[in-house]
Amino acid sequence: MRTLGIVLVVLGALALGFGSFTYVTRGKAGEAEKRKTIWIPPVASGIVVVSGLLLIAIGSRRSTA
């Protein structure tokens, strides 16, 4: 649980920091490259960070009991 929580916090923080991810798709011969951007809403990133923090808290609570 703690490991998953840490991963979620890191991914959520990266999504908050960057806000979008751009990637390039290559077409068939003779076609131009296409750039596509995926926008990540800040609310979704915040939910991921909070979920990760909750998993870390639950994991640390279980390990001390």
Secondary structure by P-SEA (a helix, b strand, c coil): caaaaaaaaaaaaaaaaccbbbbbbbccccccbbbbbbbbbaaaaaaaaaaaaaaaaaaaaaaac
